[in-house]
């Protein structure tokens, strides 16, 4: 869109005021003009984390968020903005709802939506019994496109506006997911799964075609709108040394992309992988030898790391992804979060659907709390909500773009309504602090609490308007 001279002047005025005095609202620059230019003005209880830790939480009992052209223009207390000339009658007012940045899921499997809640095996058997047969179907374009639309809709209904997702080994699955996310203007990172050994026909790929297809998909989709490509060896056990080396070389040529894979999820997997790659000193060394490491590399699970692996991850800045729900479901173990963070390893928090049984990160936070309780490590609601918003943005190298309500950030946000669940409604009603209320939503909440998910300022998911008490009345 070509901006007029007056638009450019207005934008320059806003930037100058922001840089010279953050406590002066953008709206105070040219209040009537600024207000007229707002695409949306939302008023609700609101919070975000503008800093690098959960201690930076800003909460307003009566907040206003101003959005223009898909970006955050202002987030402040209603009375402050009213004093600066904002007409509060223009706001979309949700006094009982909580406004916060959209959730960010950094480890989720797109082809495994139908694998959720599959009974009772350990990781390697679970892959053979459920996952590989389910993923085989994604070679069909129509099936992949239908599944991609359902997957993106499910993410949005769960409050997730950004995801780093595994596709299947089929290029059709990658293209379908990119198209579905682009249509919804989501921030989505994905890539073709690489697996040229120890996998059945129908999901096993072959070299060198697998890398050629990956590069073609990368060249086609990376950087288009809000999409990003992720080089995705499933895990070391399903890729030959030649494939891993080629994947590392691809990453070295396109360092602006990402890497995602799995590391040290179960003791059986670790032993099996050591047999397959006997030349490596340890599991992490398999990836380090070929360059699939660094701040843009996301290692799922990282439960059973040796001391040397922890040191190497720390020294290389490679990130770990905490997947408590799937770790509990598959009996994989308990991630030692304190140990990793003591080594200054970046750690993200993710659903890991389909090993994780629920897509909504409210469930994931509750499971993270339980996993850490077993290790005598408390997890506050404040820390948990930081992790699924600003914290995950930082780990994914997307800070400044998503994850908070700072001026210029993408207007990706959710509205949570505690009255959508009678249990949450009752507990929040007697909460004395915002931290108590957040903890109740984290432990008792689920996707029912998500009443609106917005991407770039536009609502893309809205729940029905009935509250839990009204639903109960209708049901007698």
TITITI-454695 format. One line per field, with one value per residue (C-alpha): x, y, z; residue number from 0. Coordinates in steps of 0.5 Angstrom, whole numbers, padded with zeros to 4 digits. Example, Ala and Ser with C-alpha at 12.3 -4.5 7.8 and 13.67 -1.06 7.14 Angstrom:
2
east <- 0025 0027
north <- -0009 -0002
up <- 0016 0014
seq <- 0 1
***
This chain:
476
east <- 0000 0003 0003 0001 0005 0000 0001 0008 0008 0004 0008 0014 0011 0009 0016 0020 0015 0016 0024 0024 0019 0016 0011 0008 0002 0002 -0005 -0002 0001 -0005 -0010 -0016 -0012 -0009 -0016 -0019 -0013 -0014 -0017 -0019 -0019 -0020 -0021 -0021 -0016 -0010 -0003 0004 0011 0015 0022 0027 0024 0017 0019 0017 0010 0005 -0002 -0008 -0014 -0017 -0013 -0014 -0010 -0010 -0008 -0007 -0005 -0004 0001 0001 0000 -0001 -0002 -0004 -0009 -0016 -0016 -0009 -0011 -0018 -0014 -0010 -0016 -0018 -0026 -0027 -0034 -0030 -0027 -0029 -0031 -0030 -0029 -0029 -0024 -0017 -0013 -0006 -0001 -0003 0000 0007 0008 0015 0014 0008 0007 0002 0000 -0001 -0008 -0011 -0006 -0008 -0010 -0007 -0007 -0001 0006 0013 0016 0019 0013 0008 0012 0011 0004 0001 0005 0008 0001 -0002 0003 0003 -0004 -0001 0002 -0005 -0006 -0013 -0012 -0006 -0010 -0016 -0012 -0008 -0014 -0017 -0010 -0009 -0017 -0015 -0009 -0013 -0019 -0013 -0011 -0004 -0002 0005 0007 0014 0011 0013 0010 0011 0016 0012 0012 0005 0004 0009 0006 -0001 0001 0004 -0002 -0007 -0003 -0002 -0009 -0010 -0004 -0001 0006 0008 0015 0015 0019 0019 0021 0027 0028 0031 0032 0029 0022 0017 0015 0010 0014 0021 0025 0031 0037 0039 0032 0030 0035 0033 0026 0027 0031 0026 0020 0025 0026 0019 0016 0021 0020 0013 0009 0009 0012 0019 0022 0025 0030 0027 0031 0026 0031 0038 0035 0031 0037 0043 0050 0049 0043 0044 0051 0047 0042 0047 0050 0043 0043 0050 0047 0041 0043 0036 0032 0031 0033 0028 0029 0029 0034 0035 0027 0028 0033 0031 0032 0039 0041 0039 0041 0048 0048 0046 0051 0057 0062 0059 0061 0054 0047 0048 0055 0051 0048 0054 0058 0054 0052 0045 0046 0046 0041 0036 0036 0031 0032 0025 0025 0033 0031 0037 0043 0050 0054 0058 0052 0049 0056 0056 0049 0050 0057 0053 0047 0043 0035 0032 0024 0020 0014 0012 0005 0008 0013 0008 0004 0009 0013 0019 0022 0022 0026 0031 0029 0033 0039 0039 0037 0043 0047 0044 0041 0035 0028 0022 0015 0011 0005 0008 0001 0000 0005 0002 -0006 -0008 -0007 -0008 -0002 -0006 -0006 0001 0003 -0001 0003 0009 0007 0006 0013 0017 0013 0016 0023 0022 0022 0016 0013 0009 0003 0007 0013 0008 0005 0011 0014 0008 0008 0015 0019 0018 0019 0025 0028 0025 0029 0023 0023 0021 0016 0011 0010 0008 0005 0010 0009 0011 0010 0005 -0002 -0003 -0007 -0012 -0018 -0019 -0026 -0026 -0033 -0033 -0032 -0036 -0030 -0025 -0030 -0031 -0024 -0022 -0028 -0025 -0018 -0014 -0009 -0008 -0003 -0008 -0013 -0007 -0006 -0013 -0014 -0007 -0009 -0017 -0017 -0018 -0019 -0026 -0023 -0021 -0027 -0023 -0016 -0014 -0008 -0005 -0011 -0017 -0021 -0020 -0023 -0029 -0033 -0040 -0042 -0046 -0042 -0042 -0047 -0052 -0050 -0052 -0059 -0060 -0059 -0063
north <- 0000 0007 0012 0019 0025 0026 0018 0019 0025 0022 0015 0019 0023 0017 0014 0020 0020 0013 0014 0020 0019 0012 0014 0019 0015 0015 0018 0024 0026 0028 0024 0025 0023 0017 0015 0015 0011 0005 -0001 -0004 -0001 -0007 -0006 -0011 -0014 -0014 -0017 -0018 -0019 -0013 -0015 -0022 -0025 -0026 -0021 -0016 -0017 -0011 -0012 -0007 -0009 -0004 -0004 -0002 -0005 0000 -0004 -0001 -0005 -0011 -0008 -0006 0002 0002 -0002 0002 0003 0006 0012 0014 0014 0017 0023 0023 0024 0017 0016 0010 0009 0007 0001 -0006 -0007 -0014 -0013 -0020 -0022 -0023 -0020 -0023 -0024 -0030 -0037 -0040 -0047 -0049 -0056 -0060 -0065 -0063 -0070 -0073 -0070 -0076 -0080 -0076 -0081 -0087 -0092 -0095 -0096 -0093 -0088 -0093 -0097 -0092 -0089 -0096 -0097 -0091 -0085 -0088 -0091 -0084 -0080 -0084 -0081 -0075 -0077 -0075 -0068 -0067 -0071 -0066 -0060 -0062 -0064 -0057 -0053 -0057 -0057 -0049 -0048 -0053 -0048 -0042 -0045 -0047 -0039 -0041 -0036 -0038 -0045 -0049 -0055 -0062 -0064 -0071 -0073 -0072 -0065 -0065 -0064 -0058 -0054 -0056 -0053 -0047 -0045 -0046 -0042 -0037 -0036 -0035 -0030 -0034 -0034 -0041 -0045 -0052 -0056 -0063 -0069 -0072 -0080 -0084 -0091 -0095 -0093 -0096 -0095 -0090 -0085 -0087 -0082 -0083 -0079 -0074 -0073 -0071 -0066 -0063 -0063 -0059 -0054 -0053 -0052 -0047 -0043 -0043 -0041 -0039 -0031 -0031 -0027 -0030 -0037 -0040 -0046 -0051 -0056 -0062 -0069 -0073 -0076 -0079 -0086 -0085 -0081 -0084 -0080 -0078 -0075 -0071 -0069 -0066 -0063 -0059 -0057 -0054 -0051 -0047 -0045 -0042 -0040 -0035 -0042 -0046 -0053 -0058 -0065 -0069 -0071 -0076 -0077 -0084 -0089 -0094 -0089 -0086 -0094 -0095 -0089 -0090 -0097 -0093 -0088 -0091 -0086 -0080 -0079 -0078 -0077 -0069 -0070 -0073 -0067 -0062 -0066 -0064 -0057 -0058 -0054 -0047 -0041 -0043 -0051 -0053 -0060 -0063 -0066 -0067 -0071 -0076 -0071 -0073 -0067 -0067 -0066 -0060 -0057 -0057 -0055 -0049 -0047 -0047 -0044 -0050 -0049 -0055 -0056 -0058 -0062 -0065 -0067 -0072 -0074 -0076 -0079 -0084 -0085 -0082 -0078 -0072 -0066 -0063 -0056 -0053 -0057 -0054 -0047 -0047 -0048 -0042 -0047 -0043 -0047 -0047 -0050 -0054 -0058 -0064 -0066 -0072 -0075 -0069 -0070 -0063 -0058 -0052 -0049 -0048 -0056 -0056 -0051 -0055 -0061 -0057 -0055 -0063 -0065 -0060 -0061 -0068 -0065 -0060 -0054 -0049 -0046 -0040 -0038 -0032 -0036 -0041 -0035 -0032 -0038 -0039 -0032 -0028 -0034 -0038 -0032 -0031 -0038 -0038 -0032 -0028 -0023 -0016 -0019 -0023 -0025 -0018 -0012 -0007 -0002 -0005 -0012 -0016 -0016 -0023 -0024 -0028 -0026 -0031 -0032 -0035 -0035 -0041 -0046 -0046 -0049 -0043 -0038 -0040 -0040 -0034 -0030 -0031 -0030 -0024 -0023 -0023 -0029 -0033 -0032 -0034 -0040 -0042 -0041 -0045 -0051 -0052 -0048 -0051 -0049 -0047 -0041 -0038 -0034 -0030 -0031 -0025 -0025 -0019 -0015 -0019 -0024 -0031 -0035 -0033 -0038 -0038 -0032 -0037 -0037 -0044 -0042 -0040 -0047 -0050 -0047 -0049 -0056 -0056
up <- 0000 -0002 0004 0003 0005 0011 0013 0013 0017 0022 0022 0023 0029 0032 0032 0034 0040 0042 0041 0046 0051 0052 0057 0052 0048 0041 0041 0045 0038 0034 0038 0033 0027 0031 0033 0026 0024 0029 0025 0032 0039 0044 0052 0057 0062 0059 0060 0056 0058 0055 0058 0057 0063 0067 0072 0066 0066 0065 0068 0067 0070 0065 0059 0052 0046 0039 0033 0026 0019 0023 0028 0035 0036 0043 0050 0056 0061 0059 0064 0061 0054 0055 0059 0052 0048 0046 0046 0050 0047 0040 0044 0043 0051 0054 0061 0064 0059 0059 0053 0052 0046 0042 0044 0040 0040 0038 0037 0034 0029 0023 0021 0028 0029 0028 0032 0039 0044 0041 0047 0050 0047 0048 0043 0038 0038 0038 0031 0028 0030 0030 0027 0020 0018 0019 0016 0010 0008 0007 0000 -0003 -0004 -0003 0004 0006 0004 0008 0014 0013 0014 0020 0023 0022 0025 0031 0032 0032 0036 0042 0042 0038 0033 0031 0031 0029 0026 0023 0016 0014 0009 0003 -0001 -0001 0006 0007 0001 0004 0011 0008 0004 0009 0014 0009 0008 0015 0015 0021 0023 0021 0020 0018 0013 0010 0014 0012 0014 0009 0013 0019 0016 0012 0005 0004 0009 0008 0003 -0001 -0003 -0006 -0008 -0001 0000 -0007 -0005 0001 -0002 -0008 -0002 0002 -0005 -0006 0001 0006 0007 0003 0008 0015 0013 0014 0012 0017 0016 0019 0020 0024 0029 0028 0028 0021 0017 0014 0016 0008 0009 0016 0012 0006 0011 0015 0008 0006 0013 0012 0005 0008 0015 0016 0016 0022 0024 0028 0030 0036 0042 0048 0049 0051 0054 0049 0043 0045 0046 0039 0036 0038 0035 0028 0029 0032 0030 0034 0041 0044 0041 0040 0037 0031 0030 0031 0027 0021 0023 0025 0031 0034 0036 0030 0032 0036 0039 0042 0049 0051 0057 0058 0056 0059 0062 0056 0051 0056 0055 0048 0047 0052 0048 0041 0043 0041 0044 0048 0047 0053 0051 0058 0056 0051 0056 0061 0056 0053 0059 0056 0063 0066 0063 0068 0066 0072 0070 0062 0064 0069 0063 0060 0054 0051 0053 0049 0052 0047 0046 0042 0039 0037 0043 0047 0047 0047 0042 0047 0051 0057 0058 0057 0062 0067 0065 0066 0073 0074 0071 0075 0082 0081 0081 0087 0082 0082 0076 0077 0072 0071 0068 0065 0061 0059 0056 0051 0049 0050 0052 0046 0041 0044 0043 0036 0035 0033 0039 0037 0031 0036 0043 0046 0046 0044 0039 0032 0034 0030 0033 0034 0041 0044 0049 0055 0058 0065 0065 0059 0065 0071 0075 0072 0073 0081 0082 0079 0082 0089 0087 0090 0085 0078 0079 0083 0077 0072 0076 0076 0068 0067 0072 0070 0064 0057 0050 0052 0055 0048 0046 0040 0037 0032 0027 0025 0028 0024 0028 0025 0031 0035 0040 0041 0046 0051 0058 0062 0067 0061 0058 0064 0065 0058 0059 0065
seq <- 0 1 2 3 4 5 6 7 8 9 10 11 12 13 14 15 16 17 18 19 20 21 22 23 24 25 26 27 28 29 30 31 32 33 34 35 36 37 38 39 40 41 42 43 44 45 46 47 48 49 50 51 52 53 54 55 56 57 58 59 60 61 62 63 64 65 66 67 68 69 70 71 72 73 74 75 76 77 78 79 80 81 82 83 84 85 86 87 88 89 90 91 92 93 94 95 96 97 98 99 100 101 102 103 104 105 106 107 108 109 110 111 112 113 114 115 116 117 118 119 120 121 122 123 124 125 126 127 128 129 130 131 132 133 134 135 136 137 138 139 140 141 142 143 144 145 146 147 148 149 150 151 152 153 154 155 156 157 158 159 160 161 162 163 164 165 166 167 168 169 170 171 172 173 174 175 176 177 178 179 180 181 182 183 184 185 186 187 188 189 190 191 192 193 194 195 196 197 198 199 200 201 202 203 204 205 206 207 208 209 210 211 212 213 214 215 216 217 218 219 220 221 222 223 224 225 226 227 228 229 230 231 232 233 234 235 236 237 238 239 240 241 242 243 244 245 246 247 248 249 250 251 252 253 254 255 256 257 258 259 260 261 262 263 264 265 266 267 268 269 270 271 272 273 274 275 276 277 278 279 280 281 282 283 284 285 286 287 288 289 290 291 292 293 294 295 296 297 298 299 300 301 302 303 304 305 306 307 308 309 310 311 312 313 314 315 316 317 318 319 320 321 322 323 324 325 326 327 328 329 330 331 332 333 334 335 336 337 338 339 340 341 342 343 344 345 346 347 348 349 350 351 352 353 354 355 356 357 358 359 360 361 362 363 364 365 366 367 368 369 370 371 372 373 374 375 376 377 378 379 380 381 382 383 384 385 386 387 388 389 390 391 392 393 394 395 396 397 398 399 400 401 402 403 404 405 406 407 408 409 410 411 412 413 414 415 416 417 418 419 420 421 422 423 424 425 426 427 428 429 430 431 432 433 434 435 436 437 438 439 440 441 442 443 444 445 446 447 448 449 450 451 452 453 454 455 456 457 458 459 460 461 462 463 464 465 466 467 468 469 470 471 472 473 474 475
***
